[in-house]
Amino acid sequence: MFRHQKELQFEVKVDRPDPMLARQIQEVLGGQFGEMTVMMQYLFQGFNCRGEEKYKDMLMDIGTEEIGHVEMLCSLISQLLDGASPEDQAEAAKDPATAAIMGGINPQHLLVSGLGGLPTNSNGVPWNGSYIVASGNLLADMRSNLHAESQGRLQVARLYHMTKDEGVRATFRKMLARDRYHQYQWMEAINELEEKMEWLFLHLSLLRLKKNHSQKRMSFGTSQKALNQKRDRGLLEVPQTEAVNMYISKTL
């Protein structure tokens, strides 16, 4: 059950209209690694979680926070579109590279949403439920969460450097800080789950391992120099314990 509180998690206040930036921000709202994706991914993992209650609570808590981030980005986009004139659009498109890639204001912001955010990426492609991962395996899901959070944070960081609007940057700084903390949470959960499940996967893996394959890293390079360098660095032969761990990391 969710309750809506009539305030944003962080204040959103832009300095000036910027329809080009509004279009770019659509990527971190409705793109593959946008806030809509992590929101739905964490919530569906939480809804379906059959593990320890603390993991379900963490998934639901972070997923609920991401709902607030979606709301913040929609507010940000709306403010960037409020009062945007043709002159603002022309100013935003002065950079040739940006103009060539983005092509100006997103017409759907005018025609479809009435100058508001959309559940689409920066090119207007609708958000897709196939972006999310909710496998029922806690460890696999936590690893996917770390990946999704890392990619989303990377895109927000790039947007941060693409604008000089201090109001927008202030919002991005807060999002970057929260995304970093979420990364730490997923990393801690992964470490904890790996320790708890190590005995199980080690046992299953050892049943499948063959000694002649478990202690050798295969190289498909044709350069003898490259092979010699790899051998000198110990990259071709690995101890059995490392081979087991490599196998486990690929099969979990």
N, C-alpha and C positions, 0 to 999 in steps of 0.2 A: 504494500500500500504506500502511495506517495502523497505527500502534501506539498502544495506550492506556496512558497513564501514570496511576498511581493517586493523583492529586492534581489539584485544580482549578487553573486558571490564576491565580485570585485566591481568597483565603479568603472563604467565605460563612458568616456567623454573624448570625442575626437576634436582636433583643432580646426579642421576645415573639410568640406566635401571632397571626395576623391573617388569617382566611379570606377576608375581603373583598379585601384587598390581593393575596392569592394569585390570586384570580380576575382582578383587574385586570392582574397581571403576565402572565397568559396571552396578552394582546394582543401583548406584545413577544417572546413565545415563538413562538406559532403563528398570529399575525395576518398580514395581507397584507404588512406591512413588518417582521415579526418576525425573530428570529435564524434560524429555520428557513428562511425565504425567502432571506436573503442567503447563508446557508451553502450551500444547494442551487444558488443562482444562480451563485455564484463557482466552485463545484466543477464544475458542468456546463459553464460557459464554459471552465474549465481543461482538462477532459477533451477538449473538442472544439477546443481552440486549435490553429490551424495557422500562427500568426504567429511572431514572434521568441520564442525560448525564454524570455527574461527576463519576457515578459508571461504566459506560461503558468506560470512559477514564482511570480510575484506572485499570480496568481489562485488557485493551489493553496495557497500559504502562507496567504493571508487566509481562504480557504474552510476550511482546516483549523483556523485559530484560531476561526472561527465555530462549529465543532463544539464546541469548549471552552466557548463562550458559551452554547450550548444546554444543555450539561451544568450550567453554573453556575446558569442560570435554573431548571432542574428541581430542583436542590438547594435553591435559594432558596424555591421554591413548597412543596417538601416540608417544609422547616423552618417555614414560616409556617402550615402545616396541622397540624404535630405538636402534639398536646395541645390543639387548638382545641376549646373547650367551647361549648355554646349561649349562655353568658353572653358569651363573646368575640364570637360572631356578632352578638348584640344590640348590643354596644358598637360594633362596626364599622358597624352600620347606623343609628346615631343621627342622622347627617347626613341630612336629608330628601331632598336632591337625589341624594346617592349611593345611598340606599336605593331611591329611585324608579327610578333608571337600572339599577343592578346587581341589585337584588332579593335581596340576601343572598348566602350562600355558594353556590358552584357545586355542584349536587347530583352532578355527574359526579365531582367530587373524592372524594365519599364512595362512590358506587355503582360507578364504572368503574375509577378508578385507585388506589383504596385510599389516599387522601391523598397523591397524587403529581401531578407535572406531566403535562399532556396535549398532544398535537399539535393543539391547537385554539386559537381566539382567545378573548377574554374572554366571549363569549356562547355558547361551546361549539360554534361552527361549525368543522368539521375543516379543517386546513391543506390547501391545494390546490396542486397542481403547476403550475397555470396562472398562479400568482403570479410565477413566475420568468421571466427573459428571458435567452436564450442563443441569439443570432441567427447567430453565426458571423462577424459583422462586429465587429472589435475596438473600433473607435471608437464605434459605436452601443452596444455592450455596456458600455463604460467609462462612457458618459454615463448609462446606466440604473443602473449601480452607484452612481454619485454620488447620483442621485436616491433610490435605495433606502436608502442609508446616511444621507442627510439626513432622510428621513421616519422611519426607525427611531430615529435619535438624538433627534429631536423628541419622539417618544412616551416614550422613556426619561426625557428631561428633565421632561416633564409628570408622569410617575409619581414622579420624585424630589421634586417639590413637593407631591405628594399624600400623602406619608407623613412621620412624624416619627421613624420607626424608624431609628436611626443605623447599625445593622448593615446594613439594606437600603440606606440611602443610600450607605454606603461601597462596596458592590458596584456601585451605579449610577454612582458617580463614576468608578470604574475603567473601566466600560463606556463611559461618555461620552468619556473620554480616548482610549480605543482607537478608538472610532468617529470621533472627530475626526481621528486620524492616518490612518485608512483613507480619509477624505474627501480629505486632502491627497495620498495616493497616487493615487487615481483622478483628481484634478485634474491632477497632474503627468503621468500617462499620457495624458490627453486632450490636453493641450498638446503633448506630444511627438508623438502620432499625427497631430494636425492639421498640424503642420509637415511631417511625412514624407509625408502624403497630399495636401497642398494642391495640388500641381501636377496631380494626377489629377482631383480634383473641380473645380478651377478650369477645366480644359480641357473636361470634360463639361458643366459648367454653362454656359459661354460658348456652346456649340453650341446650347443650348436658349433662351437669353435673347433677348428682343426689346427693342430700346432703349426703346420707348415704355412698356413695362411694368417695365423694370429700374431706372428712376430715379424712380419715383413710389410713395409710400406711400399706399394708398387709405384714406380715412376714410369711415365710414358714419354719422357723427353728423349730426343734423339741425339742431343749434344753430349759428347763424352765429357766435356768440361763441366757441363751442368750436373751430370751424374757424379763426377768426382767431388764437386762442391757440396752436393747433397750428402754424399757419403762422409765427407770431412765434418759436416755439421751434425752427423748422426741422424739424418732424416730418412735413411733407407731401412735401417734396422732399429727396432724399438723393443724395449723390454716387454715381457709377457704381460705384466700388470698394466702397462700403458696400452697394449693391444686390446686387452679386455675392456678397458675404459673407453677406448675409441669405438669399439663395437657397441658398447652400451649406449654411448651418446648418439650413435646413428640409429639405434633401434627403438629408443624410448619414444 
